[in-house]
């Protein structure tokens, strides 16, 4: 018998990706699967690609039933996890894919989110210094935001290594449409999305305080883009350098920070990250360069927003929390073409 996990909010895109990963995991067994708005519906009516779950239906979101599992994944909209987490039995291991427990500062929460600040859990980005051990020792972990992990992995070593100015960071990042969730919205219709790239939440995206908190940035200008693709994030981080630098200096900094990391890869010189290279995986691909005109440090980062940006990251954290191999059930190779 394996370790049993439950998924709350399993009818969404991240929830569906969690189900897929758990099905292929060598040591996890799928327990309760809940979705409030789809309770009673067949799982395959929402996720037809999960044929192995033909005999399963979504259950109502019952904390006692979810608490029967060894670990619970919460794949709920921002602001909805705190109440359910509080109703789960004491000692239940939980990984929250929402934002409810990511931020330490109540004022930062109030500035970017609605509702009361629920507090802070262990931040679920194992590649940050010391964080792997903290995740492994925790029973409650706050999964990263999708834009946040793509940006933090590119930015944190540059600032920690003293190469860049934490007061002068600019990020431009494009995401696939699954990052906006599954609720139908006119601007996400195929007729609207195909053939254009558009900005949204310019200067006011909710991942800004999370990125600053985890990376050490003091000031951050962030421009998110919606791209005509279902999944993936490509971020470019620009930082004012502290002194004269070559691209090799930045690249060496990244290589040192992520030496031995199974999911974070600094690409060979001359190769740039592509979202298509990360599809279906838990990979983060990085590359460093220096802007010829301004001299600014540039680090590009690509992830699958449903993989390393959501469900894959959550499974990685769950593996650590449960004492399983960190890479279990997670792909280190993308799908192509």
BAROPA-360452 format. One line per 4 residues: number of its first residue (from 1); for each residue x, y, z of N, C-alpha, C. Coordinates in Angstrom, 1 decimal. Layout:
BEGIN
NUM	X/Y/Z/X/Y/Z/X/Y/Z | ...;
***
This chain:
BEGIN
1	0.8/-1.2/0.0/0.0/0.0/0.0/0.9/1.3/0.0 | 0.5/2.2/-0.8/1.2/3.5/-0.9/0.7/4.5/0.1 | 1.2/5.7/-0.1/0.7/6.8/0.7/-0.5/7.4/0.0 | -1.6/7.7/0.8/-2.8/8.2/0.2/-2.9/9.7/0.2;
5	-3.2/10.3/-0.9/-3.3/11.7/-1.0/-4.7/12.1/-1.5 | -5.2/13.2/-1.0/-6.5/13.7/-1.4/-6.3/15.0/-2.2 | -7.2/15.3/-3.1/-7.2/16.6/-3.9/-8.5/17.3/-3.7 | -8.4/18.5/-3.2/-9.6/19.4/-3.1/-9.5/20.4/-4.2;
9	-10.6/20.7/-4.9/-10.5/21.6/-6.1/-10.0/20.8/-7.3 | -10.3/19.5/-7.4/-9.7/18.7/-8.5/-10.3/18.9/-9.9 | -11.3/19.7/-10.0/-11.9/20.0/-11.3/-11.2/21.1/-12.1 | -10.3/21.8/-11.5/-9.6/22.9/-12.2/-8.4/22.4/-12.9;
13	-7.7/23.2/-13.6/-6.5/22.8/-14.4/-5.4/22.3/-13.5 | -5.1/23.0/-12.4/-4.0/22.5/-11.5/-4.5/21.2/-10.8 | -5.8/21.2/-10.5/-6.3/20.0/-9.8/-6.2/18.8/-10.8 | -6.5/19.0/-12.0/-6.4/17.9/-13.0/-5.0/17.4/-13.2;
17	-4.0/18.4/-13.2/-2.6/18.0/-13.4/-2.2/17.2/-12.1 | -2.6/17.6/-11.0/-2.3/16.8/-9.8/-2.8/15.4/-9.9 | -4.0/15.2/-10.4/-4.6/13.9/-10.5/-3.7/13.1/-11.5 | -3.3/13.7/-12.6/-2.4/13.0/-13.6/-1.1/12.6/-12.9;
21	-0.5/13.4/-12.2/0.8/13.1/-11.6/0.7/12.1/-10.5 | -0.4/12.1/-9.7/-0.6/11.1/-8.7/-0.8/9.7/-9.3 | -1.6/9.7/-10.4/-1.8/8.4/-11.1/-0.5/7.7/-11.5 | 0.5/8.5/-11.9/1.7/8.0/-12.4/2.8/7.9/-11.3;
25	2.4/8.3/-10.1/3.4/8.3/-9.0/3.6/6.9/-8.5 | 4.9/6.4/-8.3/5.1/5.0/-7.9/4.7/4.8/-6.4 | 4.6/5.8/-5.6/4.3/5.6/-4.2/3.1/6.3/-3.6 | 2.4/7.0/-4.5/1.2/7.7/-4.0/-0.1/7.0/-4.5;
29	-1.1/6.9/-3.7/-2.4/6.4/-4.1/-3.4/7.5/-4.0 | -4.3/7.6/-4.9/-5.3/8.6/-5.0/-6.5/8.3/-4.1 | -6.7/9.2/-3.1/-7.8/9.0/-2.2/-9.0/9.9/-2.6 | -9.6/10.6/-1.6/-10.7/11.5/-2.0/-10.4/12.5/-3.0;
33	-11.3/12.8/-3.9/-11.2/13.8/-4.9/-12.4/14.6/-4.9 | -12.3/15.9/-4.5/-13.4/16.7/-4.3/-13.4/17.9/-5.2 | -14.6/18.4/-5.5/-14.8/19.6/-6.3/-16.2/20.1/-6.1 | -16.4/21.1/-5.3/-17.7/21.6/-4.8/-18.7/21.8/-6.0;
37	-18.3/22.5/-7.0/-19.3/22.8/-8.1/-19.5/21.6/-9.0 | -18.7/20.6/-8.9/-18.8/19.4/-9.8/-19.1/18.1/-9.0 | -19.5/18.3/-7.7/-19.7/17.1/-6.9/-20.8/16.2/-7.6 | -20.5/14.9/-7.6/-21.4/14.0/-8.2/-21.1/13.7/-9.7;
41	-20.3/14.6/-10.3/-20.0/14.4/-11.8/-18.8/13.4/-11.9 | -18.8/12.7/-13.0/-17.7/11.8/-13.3/-16.4/12.7/-13.5 | -15.3/12.2/-13.0/-14.0/12.9/-13.2/-13.7/13.0/-14.6 | -14.0/12.0/-15.4/-13.6/12.1/-16.8/-14.5/13.0/-17.6;
45	-15.6/13.4/-17.1/-16.5/14.4/-17.8/-15.8/15.8/-17.8 | -14.9/16.0/-16.9/-14.1/17.2/-16.8/-12.7/17.0/-17.3 | -12.1/15.8/-17.0/-10.7/15.5/-17.4/-10.8/14.2/-18.2 | -11.2/14.3/-19.5/-11.3/13.1/-20.3/-10.0/12.4/-20.6;
49	-8.9/13.1/-20.4/-7.5/12.5/-20.6/-7.1/11.5/-19.5 | -7.9/11.5/-18.4/-7.6/10.7/-17.2/-8.5/9.4/-17.3 | -8.3/8.6/-18.3/-9.1/7.4/-18.5/-9.0/6.4/-17.4 | -7.9/6.4/-16.6/-7.8/5.5/-15.5/-8.8/5.9/-14.4;
53	-9.4/7.0/-14.4/-10.3/7.5/-13.4/-11.8/7.4/-13.9 | -12.0/6.5/-14.8/-13.4/6.4/-15.4/-14.4/6.1/-14.3 | -14.0/5.3/-13.3/-15.0/4.9/-12.3/-15.1/5.8/-11.1 | -14.4/7.0/-11.2/-14.4/7.9/-10.1/-15.3/9.1/-10.3;
57	-15.9/9.6/-9.3/-16.7/10.9/-9.3/-16.2/11.9/-8.3 | -16.4/13.1/-8.6/-16.0/14.2/-7.7/-16.9/14.1/-6.4 | -16.3/14.2/-5.3/-17.0/14.2/-4.0/-17.3/15.6/-3.5 | -18.2/15.8/-2.6/-18.4/17.1/-2.0/-17.1/17.4/-1.2;
61	-16.9/18.7/-0.9/-15.7/19.0/-0.1/-15.9/18.9/1.3 | -15.6/17.7/1.9/-15.9/17.4/3.3/-14.5/17.3/4.0 | -14.2/18.2/4.9/-12.9/18.2/5.6/-12.6/16.8/6.3 | -13.6/16.2/6.9/-13.4/14.9/7.6/-13.0/13.9/6.6;
65	-13.7/13.8/5.4/-13.4/12.9/4.4/-12.0/13.1/3.8 | -11.6/14.4/3.5/-10.3/14.7/3.0/-9.2/14.3/4.0 | -9.5/14.5/5.3/-8.6/14.3/6.3/-8.2/12.8/6.5 | -8.9/11.9/5.9/-8.6/10.5/5.9/-7.3/10.2/5.2;
69	-6.9/11.1/4.3/-5.7/10.9/3.5/-4.4/11.2/4.3 | -3.3/10.7/3.9/-2.0/11.1/4.6/-1.6/12.5/4.3 | -2.0/13.0/3.1/-1.7/14.4/2.7/-2.8/14.9/1.8 | -3.1/16.2/2.0/-4.2/16.8/1.2/-3.6/18.0/0.4;
73	-3.9/17.9/-0.9/-3.6/19.0/-1.8/-4.8/20.0/-1.9 | -4.6/21.2/-1.7/-5.7/22.2/-1.9/-5.4/23.0/-3.2 | -6.2/22.7/-4.2/-6.1/23.4/-5.5/-7.3/24.3/-5.7 | -7.5/25.2/-4.8/-8.6/26.1/-4.7/-8.3/27.5/-5.1;
77	-9.3/28.3/-5.5/-9.1/29.7/-5.8/-8.5/30.5/-4.6 | -7.7/31.5/-4.8/-7.1/32.3/-3.8/-8.2/32.8/-2.8 | -7.9/32.6/-1.5/-8.8/33.1/-0.5/-9.7/32.0/0.0 | -9.7/30.8/-0.6/-10.6/29.8/-0.2/-9.9/28.7/0.6;
81	-8.6/28.6/0.6/-7.9/27.5/1.3/-7.9/27.6/2.8 | -7.9/28.8/3.3/-7.7/29.0/4.8/-8.8/28.4/5.5 | -10.0/28.6/5.1/-11.2/28.0/5.9/-11.2/26.5/5.8 | -10.9/25.9/4.7/-10.8/24.4/4.6/-9.6/23.9/5.4;
85	-8.5/24.5/5.3/-7.3/24.1/6.0/-7.6/24.1/7.5 | -8.3/25.1/8.0/-8.6/25.2/9.4/-9.6/24.1/9.9 | -10.4/23.6/9.0/-11.4/22.5/9.3/-10.8/21.1/9.2 | -9.6/21.0/8.6/-9.0/19.6/8.5/-8.6/19.1/9.9;
89	-8.5/17.8/10.1/-8.1/17.3/11.4/-6.7/17.8/11.7 | -6.4/18.0/13.0/-5.1/18.4/13.4/-4.0/17.4/13.0 | -2.9/17.9/12.5/-1.8/17.1/12.1/-1.9/16.6/10.7 | -2.9/17.0/10.0/-3.0/16.6/8.5/-2.0/17.4/7.7;
93	-1.2/16.6/7.0/-0.2/17.3/6.1/-1.0/17.9/4.9 | -0.6/19.2/4.6/-1.4/19.9/3.6/-0.4/20.7/2.7 | -0.6/20.6/1.4/0.1/21.5/0.5/-0.9/22.4/-0.2 | -0.9/23.7/0.0/-1.8/24.6/-0.6/-1.3/25.3/-1.8;
97	-2.0/25.0/-3.0/-1.6/25.6/-4.2/-2.0/27.0/-4.4 | -2.9/27.5/-3.5/-3.3/28.9/-3.6/-2.4/29.8/-2.9 | -2.8/31.1/-2.8/-1.9/32.1/-2.2/-2.1/32.4/-0.7 | -3.1/31.7/-0.1/-3.5/32.1/1.2/-2.4/32.2/2.3;
101	-1.4/31.3/2.2/-0.4/31.2/3.2/1.0/31.5/2.8 | 1.1/32.2/1.6/2.5/32.5/1.1/3.1/33.7/1.7 | 2.4/34.7/2.1/2.9/36.0/2.5/3.1/36.2/4.0 | 4.2/36.7/4.4/4.4/37.0/5.8/3.8/38.3/6.3;
105	3.7/39.2/5.4/3.3/40.6/5.7/1.8/40.8/5.5 | 1.0/41.0/6.5/-0.5/41.2/6.3/-0.8/42.4/5.4 | 0.0/43.5/5.5/-0.2/44.6/4.7/0.0/44.3/3.2 | 1.0/43.5/2.9/1.2/43.1/1.5/0.0/42.3/1.0;
109	-0.5/41.4/1.9/-1.7/40.6/1.5/-2.9/41.5/1.2 | -3.1/42.5/2.1/-4.3/43.3/1.9/-4.2/44.2/0.7 | -3.0/44.5/0.3/-2.8/45.3/-0.9/-3.1/44.6/-2.2 | -2.9/43.3/-2.2/-3.0/42.5/-3.5/-4.2/41.5/-3.5;
113	-4.7/41.2/-2.3/-5.7/40.1/-2.2/-6.9/40.7/-1.4 | -8.0/39.9/-1.5/-9.2/40.2/-0.7/-9.3/39.3/0.5 | -10.0/39.8/1.5/-10.2/39.0/2.7/-9.1/39.1/3.7 | -9.2/38.5/4.9/-8.2/38.6/6.0/-7.0/37.8/5.6;
117	-5.9/38.2/6.2/-4.6/37.5/6.1/-4.6/36.3/7.0 | -4.3/35.1/6.4/-4.5/33.8/7.2/-3.2/33.4/7.9 | -2.1/34.2/7.7/-0.8/33.7/8.2/0.1/33.2/7.2 | 1.2/32.7/7.6/2.2/32.1/6.7/2.6/30.7/7.0;
121	2.7/29.9/6.0/3.2/28.5/6.1/4.6/28.5/5.5 | 5.3/27.4/5.7/6.6/27.1/5.0/6.4/27.3/3.5 | 7.3/28.1/2.9/7.3/28.4/1.5/7.8/27.2/0.7 | 7.0/26.8/-0.3/7.3/25.5/-1.0/8.2/25.7/-2.2;
125	9.4/26.2/-2.1/10.4/26.3/-3.2/11.7/25.6/-2.7 | 11.8/24.3/-2.8/13.0/23.6/-2.2/14.3/24.1/-2.7 | 14.4/24.7/-3.9/15.7/25.1/-4.4/16.3/26.3/-3.7 | 15.5/27.0/-2.9/16.1/28.2/-2.2/16.9/27.7/-1.1;
129	18.0/28.4/-0.7/18.9/27.9/0.3/18.2/27.6/1.7 | 18.4/26.3/2.1/17.8/25.9/3.4/16.3/25.5/3.3 | 15.7/25.8/2.2/14.2/25.6/2.2/13.8/24.1/2.0 | 14.7/23.3/1.4/14.4/21.9/1.2/14.2/21.3/2.6;
133	15.1/21.6/3.5/15.0/21.0/4.9/13.7/21.5/5.6 | 13.4/22.8/5.4/12.2/23.3/6.1/10.9/22.6/5.5 | 10.9/22.4/4.2/9.7/21.8/3.7/9.6/20.4/4.2 | 10.7/19.6/4.2/10.7/18.3/4.7/10.2/18.1/6.1;
137	10.5/19.2/7.0/10.1/19.1/8.4/8.7/19.7/8.7 | 8.0/20.2/7.6/6.7/20.9/7.8/5.5/20.0/7.5 | 4.4/20.3/8.2/3.2/19.6/7.9/2.3/20.5/7.1 | 2.6/21.8/7.0/1.8/22.7/6.2/2.7/23.5/5.3;
141	2.5/23.4/4.0/3.4/24.1/3.0/2.6/24.9/2.0 | 3.0/26.1/1.8/2.4/27.0/0.8/3.1/26.9/-0.5 | 2.5/26.3/-1.5/3.1/26.2/-2.9/3.3/27.6/-3.5 | 4.3/27.6/-4.4/4.7/28.9/-5.0/3.6/29.3/-6.0;
145	3.6/30.6/-6.4/2.8/31.0/-7.5/3.6/30.7/-8.8 | 2.9/30.6/-9.9/3.5/30.2/-11.2/4.5/31.2/-11.7 | 4.1/32.5/-11.8/5.0/33.5/-12.2/6.1/33.7/-11.2 | 5.8/33.5/-9.9/6.8/33.7/-8.9/7.9/32.7/-9.0;
149	7.6/31.4/-9.2/8.7/30.4/-9.2/9.6/30.7/-10.5 | 9.0/31.0/-11.6/9.8/31.3/-12.8/10.8/32.5/-12.5 | 10.3/33.5/-11.8/11.1/34.7/-11.6/12.1/34.5/-10.5 | 11.6/33.9/-9.4/12.5/33.7/-8.2/13.7/32.9/-8.5;
153	13.5/31.8/-9.3/14.7/31.0/-9.6/15.7/31.7/-10.5 | 15.2/32.6/-11.3/16.1/33.4/-12.1/16.8/34.6/-11.3 | 16.1/35.1/-10.4/16.5/36.3/-9.7/17.3/36.1/-8.4 | 16.8/35.1/-7.6/17.4/35.0/-6.2/18.9/34.8/-6.2;
157	19.5/34.0/-7.0/21.0/33.8/-7.0/21.7/35.1/-7.4 | 21.2/35.9/-8.3/21.8/37.1/-8.7/21.9/38.1/-7.6 | 20.8/38.2/-6.8/20.8/39.1/-5.7/21.6/38.6/-4.5 | 21.4/37.3/-4.2/22.2/36.7/-3.1/23.7/36.8/-3.4;
161	24.1/36.7/-4.6/25.5/36.7/-5.0/26.1/38.1/-5.0 | 25.3/39.1/-4.8/25.7/40.5/-4.9/26.0/41.0/-6.2 | 25.5/40.4/-7.3/25.7/40.8/-8.6/24.8/41.9/-9.1 | 23.6/41.9/-8.5/22.6/42.9/-9.0/22.0/43.7/-7.9;
165	21.4/44.8/-8.3/20.8/45.8/-7.4/19.4/45.4/-7.0 | 19.1/45.1/-5.8/17.7/44.7/-5.4/16.7/45.8/-5.5 | 17.2/47.0/-5.7/16.3/48.2/-5.8/15.9/48.5/-7.3 | 16.4/47.7/-8.2/16.2/48.0/-9.6/16.0/46.7/-10.4;
169	14.8/46.1/-10.3/14.5/44.8/-11.0/13.3/45.0/-11.9 | 13.4/44.6/-13.1/12.3/44.6/-14.0/12.0/43.2/-14.6 | 10.8/42.8/-14.6/10.4/41.5/-15.1/9.3/41.6/-16.1 | 9.5/40.9/-17.2/8.4/40.8/-18.2/8.2/39.3/-18.4;
173	7.0/38.8/-18.3/6.7/37.4/-18.3/5.4/37.1/-19.0 | 5.5/36.0/-19.9/4.3/35.6/-20.6/3.8/34.3/-20.1 | 2.5/34.1/-20.0/1.9/32.9/-19.5/0.9/32.3/-20.4 | 0.7/31.0/-20.4/-0.4/30.4/-21.2/-1.7/30.6/-20.5;
177	-2.8/30.3/-21.1/-4.1/30.7/-20.7/-4.6/29.9/-19.5 | -4.0/28.7/-19.2/-4.4/27.9/-18.1/-4.0/28.6/-16.8 | -3.1/29.6/-16.8/-2.7/30.3/-15.6/-3.9/31.2/-15.1 | -4.9/31.4/-15.9/-6.0/32.2/-15.5/-7.2/31.4/-14.9;
181	-7.0/30.0/-14.8/-8.0/29.2/-14.3/-9.0/28.7/-15.3 | -9.9/27.9/-14.8/-10.8/27.2/-15.7/-12.2/27.9/-15.9 | -12.5/28.9/-15.0/-13.8/29.6/-15.1/-13.9/30.3/-16.4 | -15.0/30.1/-17.1/-15.1/30.8/-18.4/-15.2/32.3/-18.3;
185	-14.3/32.9/-19.2/-14.2/34.4/-19.2/-14.1/34.8/-20.7 | -14.8/35.9/-21.1/-14.8/36.3/-22.5/-13.4/36.5/-23.0 | -12.5/37.1/-22.3/-11.2/37.4/-22.8/-10.3/36.2/-23.0 | -10.8/35.0/-22.5/-10.0/33.8/-22.6/-10.6/32.9/-23.7;
189	-11.6/33.3/-24.4/-12.1/32.5/-25.5/-11.1/32.4/-26.6 | -11.1/31.3/-27.2/-10.1/31.0/-28.3/-10.1/32.1/-29.3 | -11.3/32.6/-29.7/-11.4/33.7/-30.7/-10.7/35.0/-30.2 | -10.6/35.2/-28.9/-10.0/36.4/-28.4/-8.5/36.2/-28.2;
193	-8.1/35.0/-27.8/-6.7/34.8/-27.4/-5.8/34.5/-28.6 | -6.3/33.7/-29.6/-5.5/33.3/-30.7/-5.1/34.5/-31.6 | -3.9/34.6/-31.9/-3.4/35.7/-32.8/-3.0/37.0/-32.1 | -3.0/37.0/-30.7/-2.5/38.2/-30.1/-1.8/37.9/-28.8;
197	-1.0/38.8/-28.3/-0.4/38.8/-27.0/-0.8/40.1/-26.3 | -1.3/39.9/-25.1/-1.9/41.1/-24.4/-1.3/41.2/-23.0 | -1.3/42.4/-22.5/-0.9/42.6/-21.1/-2.1/42.6/-20.2 | -1.9/42.4/-18.9/-2.9/42.4/-17.9/-2.3/42.7/-16.5;
201	-3.1/43.3/-15.6/-2.6/43.6/-14.3/-1.3/44.2/-14.3 | -1.0/45.1/-15.2/0.3/45.8/-15.3/0.5/46.6/-14.1 | 1.7/46.3/-13.4/2.1/47.1/-12.2/1.3/46.7/-11.0 | 0.4/45.7/-11.1/-0.4/45.3/-9.9/-0.7/43.8/-9.8;
205	0.3/43.0/-10.3/0.0/41.6/-10.2/0.3/41.1/-8.8 | -0.6/40.1/-8.4/-0.5/39.6/-7.0/0.7/38.8/-6.7 | 1.5/38.4/-7.7/2.8/37.7/-7.3/3.9/38.6/-7.0 | 3.8/39.9/-7.1/4.9/40.8/-6.8/5.4/40.7/-5.4;
209	4.5/40.8/-4.4/5.0/40.7/-3.0/5.7/39.3/-2.7 | 5.2/38.2/-3.3/5.7/36.9/-3.1/7.1/36.9/-3.7 | 7.3/37.4/-4.9/8.6/37.4/-5.5/9.6/38.2/-4.7 | 9.2/39.4/-4.2/10.1/40.2/-3.4/10.5/39.5/-2.1;
213	9.5/38.9/-1.5/9.7/38.2/-0.2/10.8/37.1/-0.4 | 10.6/36.3/-1.4/11.5/35.1/-1.6/12.8/35.3/-2.3 | 12.9/36.4/-3.1/14.1/36.7/-3.9/15.0/37.7/-3.2 | 14.5/38.5/-2.3/15.3/39.6/-1.8/15.3/40.9/-2.5;
217	14.4/41.0/-3.5/14.2/42.2/-4.3/13.5/43.2/-3.4 | 13.9/44.5/-3.5/13.3/45.6/-2.8/12.3/46.3/-3.6 | 12.5/46.4/-4.9/11.6/47.1/-5.8/11.5/46.3/-7.1 | 10.3/46.1/-7.5/10.1/45.2/-8.7/9.0/45.8/-9.6;
221	9.4/46.0/-10.9/8.4/46.3/-11.9/8.1/45.1/-12.7 | 6.8/44.7/-12.7/6.4/43.4/-13.2/5.3/43.6/-14.3 | 5.6/43.1/-15.5/4.6/43.2/-16.6/4.2/41.8/-17.0 | 3.0/41.3/-16.7/2.6/40.0/-17.2/1.9/40.0/-18.5;
225	2.1/39.0/-19.3/1.5/38.9/-20.7/0.7/37.6/-20.8 | -0.4/37.7/-21.5/-1.2/36.5/-21.8/-0.8/36.1/-23.2 | -0.3/34.9/-23.4/0.2/34.4/-24.7/-0.8/33.4/-25.2 | -0.9/33.2/-26.6/-1.8/32.3/-27.2/-1.3/30.9/-27.2;
229	-1.2/30.3/-26.0/-0.8/28.9/-25.8/-1.5/28.4/-24.5 | -1.7/27.1/-24.4/-2.4/26.7/-23.2/-1.6/26.6/-21.9 | -0.3/26.3/-22.0/0.5/26.2/-20.8/1.9/26.7/-21.1 | 2.6/27.1/-20.0/3.9/27.5/-20.1/4.1/28.9/-19.6;
233	5.3/29.3/-19.1/5.7/30.6/-18.7/7.1/30.9/-19.2 | 7.3/32.0/-19.8/8.6/32.5/-20.2/8.8/33.9/-19.5 | 9.8/34.0/-18.7/10.1/35.2/-17.9/11.5/35.7/-18.3 | 11.6/37.0/-18.4/12.9/37.6/-18.6/13.1/38.6/-17.4;
237	14.1/38.4/-16.7/14.4/39.3/-15.5/15.6/40.2/-15.8 | 15.4/41.5/-15.7/16.5/42.4/-15.9/16.8/43.1/-14.6 | 18.1/43.2/-14.3/18.6/43.7/-13.0/19.8/44.6/-13.3 | 19.8/45.8/-12.7/21.0/46.7/-12.8/22.1/46.0/-12.1;
241	23.3/45.9/-12.8/24.4/45.2/-12.2/25.1/46.1/-11.2 | 25.8/45.5/-10.2/26.6/46.2/-9.2/28.1/45.9/-9.6 | 28.5/46.7/-10.6/29.9/46.6/-11.1/29.8/46.0/-12.5 | 31.0/45.9/-13.1/31.1/45.4/-14.5/31.1/43.9/-14.5;
245	30.2/43.3/-15.3/30.0/41.9/-15.4/29.9/41.4/-16.8 | 30.3/40.2/-17.0/30.2/39.5/-18.2/29.1/38.4/-18.0 | 28.5/38.0/-19.1/27.4/37.0/-19.0/27.9/35.7/-18.3 | 29.2/35.4/-18.5/29.8/34.2/-17.9/29.7/34.3/-16.3;
249	29.9/35.6/-15.8/29.8/35.8/-14.4/28.4/35.4/-13.8 | 27.4/35.8/-14.5/26.0/35.6/-14.1/25.7/34.1/-14.3 | 26.2/33.5/-15.4/25.9/32.1/-15.6/26.6/31.2/-14.6 | 27.8/31.6/-14.2/28.5/30.9/-13.2/27.8/30.9/-11.8;
253	27.2/32.1/-11.6/26.4/32.3/-10.3/25.2/31.3/-10.3 | 24.5/31.2/-11.4/23.4/30.3/-11.5/23.8/28.8/-11.4 | 24.9/28.5/-12.1/25.4/27.1/-12.1/25.8/26.7/-10.7 | 26.4/27.6/-9.9/26.8/27.3/-8.5/25.5/27.2/-7.7;
257	24.5/28.0/-7.9/23.3/28.0/-7.1/22.5/26.7/-7.3 | 22.5/26.2/-8.5/21.7/25.1/-8.8/22.5/23.8/-9.1 | 23.7/23.7/-8.7/24.5/22.5/-8.9/23.8/21.3/-8.2 | 23.6/20.3/-9.0/23.0/19.1/-8.4/21.5/19.1/-8.3;
261	20.8/20.2/-8.6/19.4/20.3/-8.5/18.8/19.5/-9.7 | 17.8/18.6/-9.3/17.3/17.7/-10.4/16.4/18.4/-11.4 | 15.7/19.5/-11.0/14.7/20.1/-11.9/15.1/21.5/-12.4 | 16.2/22.1/-12.0/16.6/23.4/-12.5/17.9/23.3/-13.3;
265	17.8/23.7/-14.6/18.9/23.5/-15.5/19.3/24.8/-16.1 | 20.6/25.1/-16.0/21.2/26.3/-16.7/21.6/25.7/-18.0 | 21.0/26.3/-19.1/21.3/25.8/-20.4/22.7/26.1/-20.9 | 23.2/25.3/-21.9/24.5/25.5/-22.4/24.5/26.9/-23.1;
269	25.7/27.5/-23.2/25.8/28.8/-23.8/25.3/28.8/-25.2 | 24.6/29.8/-25.6/24.0/29.9/-26.9/22.6/29.4/-27.0 | 22.1/28.7/-26.0/20.7/28.1/-26.0/19.9/29.0/-25.1 | 18.6/29.3/-25.5/17.7/30.1/-24.7/16.5/29.2/-24.3;
273	15.9/29.5/-23.1/14.8/28.7/-22.7/13.6/28.9/-23.6 | 12.9/27.8/-23.8/11.6/27.8/-24.6/10.6/27.1/-23.8 | 9.4/27.6/-23.8/8.3/27.0/-23.0/8.0/25.6/-23.5 | 8.1/25.3/-24.8/7.8/24.0/-25.4/8.7/22.9/-24.8;
277	9.9/23.3/-24.4/10.8/22.3/-23.8/10.5/21.9/-22.4 | 9.5/22.5/-21.8/9.1/22.2/-20.4/7.8/21.5/-20.3 | 7.0/21.4/-21.4/5.7/20.9/-21.4/5.6/19.5/-20.7 | 4.7/19.4/-19.7/4.5/18.2/-19.0/5.5/17.8/-18.0;
281	6.5/18.7/-17.7/7.6/18.3/-16.9/7.6/19.2/-15.6 | 8.5/18.9/-14.7/8.8/19.8/-13.6/10.0/20.6/-13.7 | 10.4/20.8/-15.0/11.7/21.5/-15.3/11.6/23.0/-15.1 | 12.7/23.7/-14.8/12.9/25.1/-15.0/14.2/25.3/-15.7;
285	14.1/25.9/-16.9/15.3/26.1/-17.7/15.7/27.6/-17.7 | 17.0/27.8/-17.4/17.5/29.2/-17.2/18.7/29.5/-18.2 | 18.8/30.8/-18.5/20.0/31.2/-19.3/20.3/32.7/-18.9 | 21.6/33.0/-18.9/22.0/34.4/-18.5/22.6/35.1/-19.7;
289	22.5/36.4/-19.7/23.2/37.2/-20.7/23.3/38.6/-20.1 | 24.0/39.5/-20.8/24.2/40.9/-20.5/23.7/41.7/-21.6 | 22.8/42.7/-21.4/22.3/43.6/-22.4/23.5/44.4/-23.0 | 23.7/44.4/-24.3/24.8/45.1/-24.9/24.7/46.6/-24.7;
293	23.5/47.1/-24.7/23.4/48.6/-24.6/23.4/49.1/-23.2 | 22.6/48.5/-22.3/22.5/49.0/-20.9/23.4/48.4/-20.0 | 23.9/47.2/-20.3/24.8/46.5/-19.4/24.0/45.8/-18.3 | 22.7/45.8/-18.4/21.9/45.1/-17.4/22.0/43.6/-17.5;
297	21.9/43.0/-16.3/21.9/41.5/-16.2/20.5/41.0/-16.7 | 20.5/40.0/-17.6/19.3/39.4/-18.1/19.3/37.9/-17.8 | 18.3/37.4/-17.2/18.2/36.0/-16.9/16.8/35.6/-17.4 | 16.8/34.7/-18.4/15.5/34.1/-18.9/15.2/32.8/-18.3;
301	13.9/32.6/-18.1/13.4/31.4/-17.4/12.2/30.8/-18.0 | 12.1/29.5/-18.2/11.0/28.9/-18.8/10.5/27.7/-17.9 | 9.2/27.6/-17.7/8.6/26.5/-16.9/7.3/26.2/-17.5 | 6.7/25.0/-17.2/5.3/24.7/-17.4/4.6/25.2/-16.2;
305	3.6/26.2/-16.5/2.9/26.8/-15.3/2.1/25.8/-14.5 | 1.7/24.7/-15.2/1.0/23.6/-14.4/1.9/22.6/-13.8 | 3.2/22.6/-14.2/4.2/21.7/-13.7/4.9/22.4/-12.5 | 6.1/22.9/-12.8/6.9/23.5/-11.8/6.2/24.7/-11.2;
309	5.2/25.3/-12.0/4.5/26.4/-11.5/3.3/26.1/-10.6 | 2.9/24.8/-10.5/1.7/24.5/-9.7/1.8/23.0/-9.2 | 1.2/22.1/-10.0/1.0/20.7/-9.5/2.4/20.0/-9.4 | 3.3/20.1/-10.3/4.6/19.5/-10.2/5.3/19.9/-8.9;
313	5.3/21.2/-8.7/5.9/21.8/-7.5/5.3/21.3/-6.3 | 4.0/21.1/-6.3/3.2/20.6/-5.1/3.6/19.2/-4.8 | 3.7/18.3/-5.9/4.2/17.0/-5.7/5.6/16.9/-5.2 | 6.5/17.7/-5.7/7.8/17.8/-5.2/7.9/18.1/-3.7;
317	7.1/19.0/-3.3/7.0/19.4/-1.8/6.4/18.2/-1.0 | 5.4/17.6/-1.6/4.7/16.5/-0.9/5.7/15.3/-0.7 | 6.5/15.0/-1.7/7.5/14.0/-1.6/8.4/14.2/-0.4 | 8.9/15.5/-0.3/9.8/15.8/0.8/9.1/15.7/2.1;
321	7.8/16.1/2.2/7.1/16.1/3.5/6.8/14.6/3.9 | 6.7/13.7/2.9/6.3/12.3/3.2/7.6/11.4/3.3 | 8.7/12.0/3.2/10.0/11.2/3.2/10.2/10.4/2.0 | 9.6/10.7/0.9/9.8/10.0/-0.4/10.9/10.6/-1.2;
325	11.5/9.9/-2.2/12.4/10.6/-3.1/11.8/11.8/-3.7 | 12.6/12.9/-3.7/12.1/14.2/-4.1/11.6/14.2/-5.6 | 12.2/13.4/-6.4/11.9/13.3/-7.8/10.8/12.3/-8.2 | 10.3/11.6/-7.2/9.4/10.5/-7.5/8.1/11.0/-8.2;
329	7.8/10.4/-9.3/6.5/10.7/-10.0/6.6/12.0/-10.9 | 7.8/12.6/-11.0/7.9/13.9/-11.7/8.9/13.7/-12.9 | 8.5/14.3/-14.0/9.3/14.2/-15.2/10.4/15.2/-15.2 | 11.6/14.8/-15.7/12.7/15.8/-15.9/12.9/15.9/-17.4;
333	11.9/15.6/-18.2/12.1/15.7/-19.6/10.7/16.3/-20.2 | 10.8/17.3/-21.0/9.6/17.9/-21.6/9.1/16.9/-22.7 | 7.9/17.4/-23.3/7.3/16.6/-24.4/7.4/17.4/-25.6 | 7.9/16.8/-26.7/8.0/17.5/-28.0/7.7/16.6/-29.2;
337	7.2/17.0/-30.3/6.9/18.4/-30.5/5.6/18.8/-29.9;
***
